[in-house]
Amino acid sequence: MAREQLNSAAYSWNGFAERQELAAALAGHVAGRLTKAIAERGTGLLAVSGGNTPAKFFAALSAIPIAWDKVIVTLVDERFVPASSPRSNAGLVAANLLQNAAKAARFVTLYHEATSIEDAASSDNAALQSLPWPLDVVVLGMGPDGHTASFFPDADDLARLLDPSSDRIVLPVHAASAGEPRLTLSLARIVDAGFIALHIEGEDKRTAFDSAVAPGPRKPIRAVLDAARKPVEVFWAP
Ligand SMILES: O=C(O)[C@H](O)[C@@H](O)[C@H](O)[C@H](O)COP(=O)(O)O
């Protein structure tokens, strides 16, 4: 099925008629980028988002036979819950992506027990220093409110989360609309990625994206588009 291709300086729109077709195409792009990274620097560093959207994409990617033993998978963000929780992004990734061929990948999670989200973020920040930055691939989601990662519009200290010059890797997030406290990669680490995909599905999210790129109040996803070193590849299906 022909796909819709729209471009602007900040993003490329890749529209698909079916969600399964999107999942296969996005998985192919991500696998290709990881393979290129492994050829160039011996490893591939991938950060993925959680939520309800990525499962089909994760399943398609997990089956692609690349050198997964040279891939490190981490999370764009995480709810402050253990992997056993149904709200856990680590649990979602373990069950859907780290299966099949992708089982051989190394998984660096964000959640661990801590007395506060601030303490958890500080220890994550130290632990993730040793990863082979920059990200080769990051796959973002987006909420209808224009949030991405855990950059919620009502987050405390949103400016710190969105600071493109931040030297932080992981930051704590308190936002009433987020449910639990969150741990998130900083915008600075996300926009440094070699390939940034935004995976959204449904008319509500297309409307939300169109509104985020139109003139008007700046939503968090717009901060990523504006700061990204390369155009963000948007993958959308109805
Ligand atoms: O932890 C999370 O929830 C995600 O990382 C978040 O940024 C997600 O991508 C959006 O909220 C979209 O979520 P859905 O895919 O569930 O709509």
The ligand as an ORCA input file, in Angstrom:
! r2SCAN-3c Opt
* xyz 0 1
  O       5.752      5.588     29.763
  C       5.043      5.987     28.838
  O       3.798      6.060     28.885
  C       5.664      6.368     27.528
  O       6.971      6.356     27.448
  C       4.993      7.599     27.016
  O       5.762      8.667     26.585
  C       4.146      7.085     25.883
  O       4.959      6.937     24.730
  C       2.995      7.989     25.588
  O       2.321      8.266     26.802
  C       2.027      7.315     24.610
  O       1.482      6.203     25.285
  P       0.445      5.216     24.546
  O       1.256      4.468     23.536
  O      -0.059      4.338     25.659
  O      -0.603      6.064     23.920
*
